[in-house]
């Protein structure tokens, strides 16, 4: 780590002396010296300044103080300037080598020797990072004009760049106050932390050009634009139609753009001022002071502005104003001719493009002016200075490789919280089932009905025979007692006999009351009789306690399922076990779509489980390439679930009658028999007093009931519960009609929404704040259009694409994009 020295210099006008104060070790150690400011320095500087102005054809320079008589020179302006430069620098070095200041120089050299020894022991080469940084701060502009960067502090043979001299700001006019630690010195910028994770985007450079017909700046723009391969570069300049208010407002708004800038560049005329922090000429007869821009520059600093480059004349006032804001600043301490400034900028941008820091870039550009172009532009290398708050690492344009690109896509802390919250909501069953699915099914039903996309009113494929309270009361009267929660098997037997008398081909029995065993044989006899006389297919809900029929001539199906989902069998041929609704649909389709000659039929003399016979038949059909029954028996891909589509009206799915109503139908009944033959019949629970079989009641079912029962006195017919039997009816309908709505997991769309939301954030950060707020209508329209699309896709493609959680996540991301970057 580099050793940091702070060198404070105060100029006392009363006795023409200078106080030097060297601080190091976080200001815990110090060394002071006093030195008279000799007139020779002032005379040499004035001579150099006049010959510099004469060579570059600037207006004559007014002498500073008592500078004495100036030698007019030899007539060769280049020679005269270089001679004045040598005299000035020699006098400067002699002055700094006098008196107690030598102790300061020796302390710095001792530190260099120690560091060099450490580097040697660690086996590092000359290319090691600089080891000593010196931050020079002066209390007067007279001292700041001196070329402190040329101070020969390091002994001969020290690698170039091992000692780096920066300019800094005087944090306090009181020498004693400035010995306090940095954290206690109120005006001193604290040690800055590296931006690290904050720098997730490509470097952004704002280039401001002051317009003047006498000052062509095309080459300046060309040099800055050469950085476009590694940075985003934008230009602001005056246009002929703009007045002073327009151009000042444009520049101020550009500087404080909330997307933020890393580098601020200015080219044009500038000058020192005593009260406004420096003046910038931005257009013909229009100037802008730094004090006018201070608030905007402070905001830009909060938005990550780090470096300001002023490739213009006399920038000491500008530098002193901006370094107090914590910025690194590069200025020219004296007037500079346009071609010299452009030559400097061209050489300065080359190391920047190679991702070297601004100190190295400045040093290389100055060396180029000093060696390669010393005859064309003599003394020009003395002008540039880098002002830097103590402890702040010189800025460099970071490489924006794939890692940096990936970093900008990583969620910020608020975005990560929003993403995690939405993901958590997506896996909470109460929210998914009782809220989101319920609302979505209701909206889907309204949309289906409003757009006239309700399926045609054909014969429902399922007939529900519901044993409700009236039916139970009838059973009590007709067959002694039901023994509390037990149902007499003779009542179920009556229902079975009545159904096969109506030519029912497939009968499913799902009833959650246990069979009253003393009359168990009545139901068994009824099932046997139906199988023997009509080869009726029975599918019974699997129950460990009640075995009402032999598996030799009946099928079984398990009744467990997750809410809203259609249970899928592990094996389409049901070799082991299958869901109850799936078994009913298979039985129905086999009886209506297969050849009667080859189709196995339930018989009482069978010695093999009927389920095995059906499974073998399905396998054989597949092996012979004759195709299986005409519906897709396989589960959706990628393990996706099929859901129950309650947006279809119940009247399209099943016809429900009570057990009492069924027994009241006379037999024979040709019309009813014709319907029953084409339906799956399910004997199931109805609504009775002590039912424990209520299923969650979706609001969409209530919607359909109210829609088809517009008369108020008929609304009492709407059930307040949805039984499992009715849910099974929906499942059977969907399988028979091949109406399987595939559920796209919320998590898939949430991650897609996070990607789209982050893309939106990145795009919005490139826009002005006002324009970002204007996008709310567009985003609202897109959200609404997306909602209509997913509603239609649900009907047309049988895909349930989540809407609410992904949309709300995108809106979260949008709200974060409206916040200030430094709050994220």
N, C-alpha and C positions, 0 to 999 in steps of 0.2 A: 504494500500500500504506500502511496506517495506521502512524503512528509510535507506538511502544509505550514508555510510561514506567512504571516501577515506583516507587512511593512507599512506603518503609518508615518506620514510626513506632514508636519505643520510648518508653515512659513510665517514668521513673526515680522510684521512690518516695522515695528518700533526699532528693533536693533538689527534688522536685516539678517536674521539667523534662521536656521532650520532645525527642527527637532525630529529626530528619527527614532521610531519605536518599533522594535522587532518582537513579534509575539509568535509563540508556537506551543505545541503540546496542549491544544485546546485552550490557549491563552493562560495556561497556568504558569508558563515561564516567559520571561521578557528580558529584553536588552535594549537600552536607550543610548542615544548619542546626540550631541549638538554640533552643528557645523555652520560657519558663517557662509551666507550666500554671496559669493564674490561677484564683482561687477564684470569680470571677464566672461562668465557664463551668459550674463545678460547681453553683453556686447556681441559675443560670438553667435548667440541665437538670433539677434536682430540682423546681423550681417548675413547669416545664412538665409533668413526669411526674406530679406530684400532681394538677394540674388536668386532665390527660388522663384519669387514673384516675377522678377525680370525675365528669367529664362522661359517660364511658362506664360509670360505676357499677361499676368494678372495686373489689376490696378495697383498703383504704388501703395506700399504698406506703411501705415503710420508707425513711427518708432514707439516702442514700449519703454516708458521711463527714460532715464538718462543713459542712452546707449552709446554716447560718444560719437566721434567722427567715423564714417564708414568709407573705406577704400573703394573708389569707383571701379576698380578691376582692370583686367587686361584687354577687354573688348571681346574675348571669347566667352560667351555666356556659360557654355557647358563647363569649360575649365574653371571659370570663376566660381560656379556653384559647387563643383566637386571640391575645390580648395576650401571654400567656406564650410562645407560639410565636414571635412577632415579636421579643421581647426575647432569646430563646434564639438565634435565627438571627443577629440583629445582633451579639450578643456573640461568636458563633462566627466570623463574618466578620471582626470587628475583631481577634480574637485571631490569626487566620491571616494578617492583614495586617501584623503586627508583626515587628520584628527581621529576622533573616536569611531567614526564610521567604519574604519578598518576592522574594528572588533565585530561589527555586524557582518561584514564580508567574510571574516575568518570563521565566524560561527556557521555560516551557510556552507563554506568550503569543508569544514570539519564534518558536517552532516553528509555532504557529498562523498567524502572519503569513506565514511562508515557504511553508507549504502552501497558504494562500489565494492567494498570488501564483502558485504553480504551477498551481493549478486555473484561475485567471483566464487564464493564458497558454495553457492547453490548451483553453480555451473550454468548460469544463464548467459546468453550472448548479449551483443551490443543492442540487439533489437528489443531488449527488455523495455517494458513500459516506463515512462518518465518517473523519476523517483523523488524529485523535489519541485514543489509548486510554490511560487512566491506571488502573493497578491499585494500589489502596490496601490495605496490609497493616498491621495493628496487633498489638502483642505483648500487649495486655491487653484484657479485655472492657470496661473503662471507656472506653477509646479507641474501641472498636468501636461503642459505643452512640451515639456522636456522628454527626450527619447529614452524612457526608463527601460524599454525592451533591449537597448544596446548595452546595458550595464554588464560589464565583464565580471560576473560573480564566480563563474566556474573557472578552475585552472585550465591551462592549455592541455589539450588531449582528451578533455571530457567529451563523450559522444554527444553529437548534436541532438538537442531535444531532451537531454537528461535533466536540465534545469529549464522550467517553463515560467516565464514572467507574464502575469496577467495584470490588468488594471482592475481596480475595485473602487467602491464608494466609501467615503469617510462616514462612518456610522455615527460619530459624535465629535463635536468640536473640542470636547474636553479630553485630553490625553488620559486622565485617570479613569474616566468612565469607560473608555474603550478597552481597558484591560479586563473588564468583566467577561465572564464566559459568554460565548455567542448566544446561548439560550436566554441569557439575562439582559443582553444588549438589545433594547427594544427596536432600534432602527435597523439593526443588522439582519439581513436575511438568514434564516437558520440553515443548517446543513440540509441539503436537499436529498431526498431519497430517490433512488432510480425509479423511473416510471414503471418499469417491469410490465406487469399484466395490463396496465392502462393503455400501453401502446399496442393496440390490436388492429390498427388499420394502417394503410399505406400513408407515408409521410405526405403532409399537405403544405404547400408553399403558396403564400399570397404575395404577388408582385405588384407594387404600386409604382406607377411611372408618372412623374411630373411632366406635364406637356409644355414644351417650349420649342418654337421653330428653330431657335439657334442652338438647340441641344438635341441632336439626333440620338435616340436611345434604342435603335433597332438592334445594335450589337449587344446591348445589355439584355434585351429580351431573348435574343438568340442564346446567350450564355446561360441564362436561367432556364430556358426551355430545354437545354441539353440534359437537365435533370429529370425530364419527364419519364424516362425509362425506370426510375426508381422512386418517383414522387408524383403526386398530383399537383400540377402548377396552374394557378389561375391568375389572370391579370386584371387590374383595375386601372383605368386611365380616363382622362377627361375627354368628353365629346363636345364638338362645337355648339350643340344646341343646349348644353347644360350651363346654368348660371352658378354662382358661388354656393348657393344653398344646395342645389342638386348634387354637385360634385363632392361637397363636404359630407353630405348625408350618405352618399353612396360609399365613400371611403370608410366612414364610421361604421355603417352597417356591415360592410364586408369584413372589417377587422373583428367584430364581435360575433360573427356567425357561429351559431351553436354547434355546428359540426366540428369547429375548432381548426386551428392552424398550428403547425409545428414551427414554421419559419415565416417571418415577415421580412420582405425585401422592399427597399425603396431606392429608386434611381431618379436623379434630377437635381435641382438646386436645393440647398439647405444652408442654414447659417446659425451662429450662436446668438442666444439672447440671454438677458440677465434675469428675466422674471417669468418667462413662459416656457422654459425648458427646451428651447430650440424652435426653429421655424422651417417649415417645408413648403417649397413652391410647388403647388400641385397643378396649376393652370396659369395661363397668362394673366398677370395681375391678381392672382388668387393665392393666398397662403394659408397654411394650417399650422397651428402651434401644437406642440406635444401636450401642453396643459389642456387643450381642447379635446384631445384624444385620450386623456389619462383614464377616464372611466371605461371607455371601450377597450383600452389596452389591458386594464385590470380584468375585465371579463374574458378577454382573449387568453390571458395568463391562466385563469381558472379553467379555460377550455383547452389547456395544454400547450399554449404558445411558449416556446423555450428560447428561440433565437431571433434576434432582429438585426438585419444587415442594412446599413445605410451607406450606399455607394455614392456619396455626395460630399459636398464641401463642409468643413468646419463643424464636426459633429460632437464636440465635447459636451455641450449643453444637453444634447439629445441623449448621449450615453449616460450622463449623470442622472437624468430623469428616469430612464428606463431600468437601469440596474437596481434602483431602489424598489422597483416592482418585482425584483427577483429574476429578471431576464438576462440572458447573455446578449451582449451587444457588440457589434463590429462597426466602427466608425473611422472616418478620416479626420485626423486632428487639425489639418490645415486645408486650405482650398486645393482642389485637385482638378486637373484638366480632364475633359471628357474622354479623350483617347487613352489617357493614363488609367482612368477609372475602368474603362472597358478592358484594357489589357490585364489589369489586376483581377477583374471579375472572371475573365476567361480562365486564368490560371488558378483562381481560387475554386472554381466549380469542378475542376478535374479531380482533385483529391476527394471532394465531397461525393462525387459520383462513384468513387471507389470505396465509399463508406468509411473514410477516415474522418477523424474529428476536426472541429473547426480550428483548433489551435494548429494542428499539422497542416491543414489547408491554407491557413493564413501564413504560416512560416514558409511553406513552399512557394506561395505566390510572391512573398516579399523577396525570397532568394532569387526567384526568376527576375524580378525587377532589378535586383542588386547586381546580378551577374550577367544575364543574357541581354538585358535591355538597359544597362547602366548608362550607355551613351545617349540612347534615345530618351530615356526618362530618368535622368540623374536625381538622386535623393528621394525618388518616389517611394522607395521601400521603407522609408522612415515614417510614412504617414499612417498606415493602418494600425489600429489598436483593438485588442479584444478585452472588453470589460466583462468581468465574471464575478458573481458573488463567491466569497470564500467557501471552499469545500465542494463547490458544484463541479461535477465532471463535465468537461467540454462536450458540447452536443455533437452528435454524429447522426447521419441518416441511417437508421437501422435497415438491415436487409429484410425485405418483405418476401420471404420465400414461402414455401408451402406450409411451414410451421406457423409463420405469422398469419398466413391466410386462414389456417385452421383456427388460430386463436380468436380471430374476429368473429368466428361462427360459434364459439363457445358461449353459453348463456352467462349473462351477468348475474349477480346475486339476486336481484328482484326477479329476473326471468327464471332462474332456477327454482326459486320459491313458488312462483306461479305454475311452472311446469310440474313440480312435485305435488302441489295441491290438487291440480286438475287430475293428475294420474291417480292420486289417492281417492278422489271422488269417483273415479271410473271403476274402482274395484270394491266400493262399499255397496253390498246388495240392497240395502234399504233405499239408497239413492237411485241405483240402477233400475230396480224392479218397481218400487212403489212410487217413483217420481218420474224419472226420465222415460222409461218404457211406456208408462201410463200416459204421459203427456204426448209422447210421439205417436202412440197408437190413436189417441183421440184426434190429434191434428191430421194424421194420415186418413182417418175415416172421414173427417169433414172435407178434406181436399178431394178424396175419391168421390164423395157424394156430390160436392159442388161442381166438379168437372165431368160428371156423368160417366164415371168409369167403374161403377158398381157392376159386377158380373150379372149376366142375364138371369132372370128368376126362373131357373129350371128346378126339377125335382131334387131336393136335398138328398145327398147320398147316405145320410144317417137318420135313423129313427130312434129317438130317445124315449124309452119307457121309464118315466120317473116315478119312483115310489115315494109319494109325498105324504103329508100328514093325513089327508082325507083317505088315501089308499090304506094307510096303516089302521085308521079307524075302521075302514071296511073289513080289513083282515081280522081285526079284533072281534067284530060282530059275527063274521062268517065262520071263523075257525078258532073258537074259544079264546085263548090268550096268547099274546106275543111274548110273554115273559119278560117284560121290561124292555131291554135293548136287544132281545133276541127276536129274530123273525122266523115265523113258522115256515118250514120248507114247503108246506102244502100250498101256501099262497104263491111262492115262486113257481111251484110246479104248475099251478093254474095259468100263470103268465106264459110259461114255456109251451104248454099245450095249446093255448090260444094262439100263440105266434106261429107254431108249425102248422096249425090249422089254416093260418093265413098265408101259408107257403113261404115263410121266412127261410132263407137259405143260410145266412150267417147270423148267429146270435152270440152276443157277448154279454157276460154277466159280471158286473162289478158292483158289489154291495158291501158296505163296511160293517153291517150288522152281522154277527155270527148266526149261523143256522141253528135253529132249535132242534137238537139231535133226535128227540123221540119221534119226530116226523121226517127225519132225514131221508128215509127211503122213498118218500113221495116225490121229492125233486129228482132223485136218482132214476126212478122209474120214468118220469116225464122225459128226461134227457135220453134215456135208452130208447124210449118209444120213438122220439123224434129222429134219432140216428137210424133206427131200424127201418122205419117207414119212409122217411124222406131224405135220408143221408144228410141231415142238417149238420152244418159245421158249428161247433161250439168253441168259443174262446173264453176261457175263464181267467179272471184275475188271480194271480198266484197268491195263495195265503197258506201259511204253515198250519193254521188251526182248522180251516174248513177245506176238505177235499171232497167236492160235491160230484165229481165225475172222474172216471178213469182216464189216464193219459193214453190208453190204447185207442180211444175213439174221440178224444178232445185235445185241444191245444191250450197252452197256458202262456200268459204274458205278465211280466212284472210291471208294477204300476208306479215305481219311483221315477221322478223326473225333476229337473230344475225348472223353476218358474219361467214361463214364457218360451221354453225351448222344446223342440220335438226330439225326443230321445232316439238316438240312432243305435241299431244293433251292432254288436261287435262283429258278427258274421251275417251277411245278407241272407243266407239260407237258414238262419236260426237253428243251427245244429246244436247249440247249447241252450241259449235263452234269448228271448226277444221282448221288446216292449209290448204292452197290451194293445196299444193303438196300432202298432206296426203289424201284429199278428192279425188283427181284424181286417186291415187293409189288404194284406196278402191273401187272406181267405176270400175276401170279396172279389179281388181281381182274378184269382185262379178260377173261381166259379163262373166268372163272366167272360173270360178271355181265353181260356184253355180248352183243349179238346176233351170232351167227356170220356172218350175211350181210354186215354192214357192218364187222366188225372186221378190220383189216389182219392178214395172216398172213405170216410169214417165208417167202420163196421164193428159190430159187437163181438165178432169172432176173431178179431185181429189179435195177433200175439206180439206185435211190434208196436212201440209207441207211434202214435199218429204223427207226432212231430218229426220223427226220423223219416217216415215215408214222404212227408212234404219236402223235407230238406234234400232227400235223395232225388226227388223229382226236379227240384230247382237246379241242382247240380248237373243232372243229366241234360236238361234243356240247354244249359250253358255249354256243356261239352259238345253237344251235337250242333252247336252254332245256330240253334233255332231261336235263340234269344230268350231271355227270361220274360216274365210278365211285363206288360208295357208300362213300367215306371222305373225311375232311377232308384235302384235299391242301395247304391253306394252313398256314403256320407259325403258332404261337401269337401273340397280340397283344403289342404293346410290345417285340418282339424277344426275348421270353422263350424259354427253351430247353425242349425235351422231354427227359426222361431215361429211361434204361432201368430198368424196374421188376423188379429181381432178387428182390422179395418174392414173386413168382409162382414156384412150383416149376418147375424146368427140364423136368420130365416133362409139364407143361401147355403148354410152349412148343415143344419139339422132341423128335423121336424120333431117337436117335443109334445108328447101327450103323457098324461098321468096313467098309472097302472089301473086306476079305477075307470078312466075313460076307455082304455084298451079293452077291459073285460066287458064293457057295456056295448062294444061293437058286435053286431050279430055276425054269425058265421053260418053259411058262406057269405062273403062280401066281395064280389068280383073286382070292383074298383079299388078297394083297399088292398086286396090280394095282389093286384097288378103292381101297386106301388111298393108294397113290402118286399116283393120278390127282387126289386131293384135297389134295395137299401140294406145297409148294415144295421142290425137292431142291437141296441145296447140297453140292457136292463140295469138301471143304476139308481142312486139315491136322488130323491127330490128334496124339496124344502120341507123339513118337519121340525118339530119343537126342539129336540135334543140332538140335532145333527152335529157331528164333529168332522164333517167332510167338506166344509165350505172352503172354496179356493178364493184367492185374492180376486176381488171384483173390480175389473178395470172400468174406468169412467167411460171408455169407448162403448162398452156394452150398454151402459145406461143411455148413452147418446143414441144408439140405434133403437133402443126400446122406446124412448121418447119420440124419436122420429117416426116410427111406425105406429105409435099409439098417440096421435095428436089430440084425441078427445080426453078431457081431464078425468072423466070417470073410468077410463080404461087404463090410466097410468098405474093403478094399483096392481095391474097384471105384471108390471116390470119387477123382476126379482131384485132383491137386495143383496143376494149372494150369487156367486158363480160356482156350481158344483164341479167336482172332478170329472163327472160323467160328461158334462158339457165341454170341458177342456179336451177330454179324449175324443169327443165328436169333432172338434176342430182339427185335431191331429189326424184322425182318419180321413177327413175331407181333404186335407192338404196332401196326404200321401196318394190317395186315389186320383185326385185331380192334378197331381204333379205340381202342386203349388207350394214350393219350398222357398221361403224367404231366407236368404243367407245373411247372417249377421256379420258385418265387418267390425272387428273389435275396436272399441273406443281408443285403445292404446295406439293402434296403427294410425288412425287419423289425428290423434293428439301429437304424435311425433311428426307427422306431416305438417300439422298446423304450427308446431314449433319451428320447423324449417321455413315455412312460408312467413311466419311472424318475424323470424330473424332476418329473412331476406327483406321484408318490408322495413324493418328497423334500419338495416344498412342503407337502403335506398333513401329513406326519409332523412337520415342523418346528413345526406348530401344536399338537402334542400333547406331553404330558409325556414325559420320557425313558423312564420305566417303561412307559408305554403303547406307546411305539415298539418296545421290545424284545418286547412281547407280540404284536406283529404278525407275528413270524417264522413262527408256525404258519400264520397266514392266508396269508402270501405263499408258504410252502411248499406249501400246499394248492392255491393258484391255479396255481403252477408245474406241479404234478403234473396238475391238471385240464387245463391248457393242453396238456401233453404228450399226454394221451389224446385231446383234441379234434383235434390235428394228425394223430395217427395214424389217426383215423377219417376225417378230411377227405381224407387221402391215398387211402383206398380208395373213399370215396363220391363225391368230387368230382374225383379225379385231380389233386390239387394237393399239391405238396411244400412245406409251410410250415416254414421253419427253426425249430428249437426251442432247441438248445444255446446258441449264441452270443447270441441275443436274451435268453434267460433269464439267462445269467450276467451280462450287462450290467445287467439290472434288479437283480440281487442286489448288484452293485457299487454301484449308486446307493443301494440300501437300506443297505448298510454305511456309506456316507458320511453318510447321514442320521442315523446313530447317533452320529457324531462331534460334537465341540463345534464350533459355528459358526466360532469364531475360528481353528480349525485348518484351515479349508477355504480 
